[in-house]
Amino acid sequence: MLAATVLTLALLGNAHACSKGTSHEAGIVCRITKPALLVLNQETAKVIQTAFQRASYPDITGEKAMMLLGQVKYGLHNIQISHLSIASSQVELVEAKSIDVSIQNVSVVFKGTLKYGYTTAWWLGIDQSIDFEIDSAIDLQINTQLTCDSGRVRTDAPDCYLSFHKLLLHLQGEREPGWIKQLFTNFISFTLKLVLKGQICKEINVISNIMADFVQTRAASILSDGDIGVDISLTGDPVITASYLESHHKAVLETWGFNTNQEIFQEVVGGFPSQAQVTVHCLKMPKISCQNKGVVVSSSVMVKFLFPRPDQQHSVAYTFEEDIVTTVQASYSKKKLFLSLLDFQYVLSSESVQSFLQSMITTVGIPEVMSRLEVVFTALMNSKGLSLFDIINPEIITRDGFLLLQMDFGFPEHLLVDFLQSLS
């Protein structure tokens, strides 16, 4: 559940400093409701099983004074898991504190080799080695805190408890004297419990943070392409309430130069002679802001028209610059992105072609460009794997200073599969 929760909390990205406490100055606010957490909790068993299997269990050695036998030296070596099953799990949100996960009836069978030795009253040294199995039944209680570290989610589980309902030692063939089994069952069980608790809790915490990095890297990849990306770093610690989790992200567009697809603009100005050339270049990085009325994009572009003379030997060039401000509303349905133009404003460097350009831009240019951008962006998102998510009834709501995304979703099974395969 810990890693699975991070999976959705991480519309996450590059490393930047976090503000102290909770910051609401963000571009994206990601809220996961309690019902959504219950969906994520469906696959808790797979993550916990991975934690048990990845954990390294050190050898357990020691000595015990026994009447008649003197000092008995023992060691449990090569401890491994041979069987693991989980019955159920629950999740609760503790206001302003933690995500509490309860996992019941974890049935684990450990196997390994028991070595022991002692010296008899006749100074005869006895050394034995025998295979063993430990049959255990465990409940886990994991209380996880979420923090922001350099713009990324970090998990910490200071409260991690293992309760053992059963811990039985089985020696191979049961041919050894009963005192051996009695000794190691009673004396080693306490040490074994401490070792298992330490290693399993440690591995759960490690896997949670590995999962956070995995998903944050995947999210950064989804929201970037070439020289265009989105800084979606956390602006503060995630907020935990009794009914939801909430995280705040920058969502600042970053570009390093931008050239348009010239073919689009050739078709937009299709009324010109076929020999005419039109090039459009972005003069500086576009600025994107969220307002109640929609997503506002501001940019400056340079448009150059090149018309051939009748003699085909020379060309007449006309160049102008304009500042463009567009307000767009985005929606997502049936695994496709849709863009709706709400408002459009521009300032030309020359008024001589204002009427012509206004007609061309508003009647032909904008609809054509937006329809093509819908196709291009949908294909881009699908290439990043967004179509693999089961997104239900999504809503994209703009507010002053942030973007609110609301949706139901099915468990992102493909991400969990990719993550578990990356661990192995």
Salt bridges, closest charged atoms under 4 A:
GLU43 OE1 - LYS46 NZ 3.35
ASP59 OD2 - HIS77 ND1 3.07
GLU92 OE1 - LYS34 NZ 3.32
ASP135 OD2 - LYS166 NZ 3.19
ASP139 OD2 - HIS165 NE2 2.59
GLU174 OE2 - LYS181 NZ 3.46
GLU203 OE2 - ARG54 NE 2.74
ASP213 OD1 - ARG152 NE 3.49
ASP213 OD1 - ARG154 NH2 3.01
ASP231 OD2 - HIS16 NE2 3.46
ASP231 OD2 - LYS250 NZ 3.96
GLU246 OE1 - ARG31 NH2 2.60
GLU246 OE2 - HIS248 NE2 3.07
GLU267 OE1 - ARG372 NH2 2.45
ASP311 OD2 - HIS314 ND1 3.94
GLU368 OE2 - ARG372 NE 2.43
GLU413 OE2 - LYS46 NZ 2.91
ASP418 OD2 - ARG218 NH2 3.47
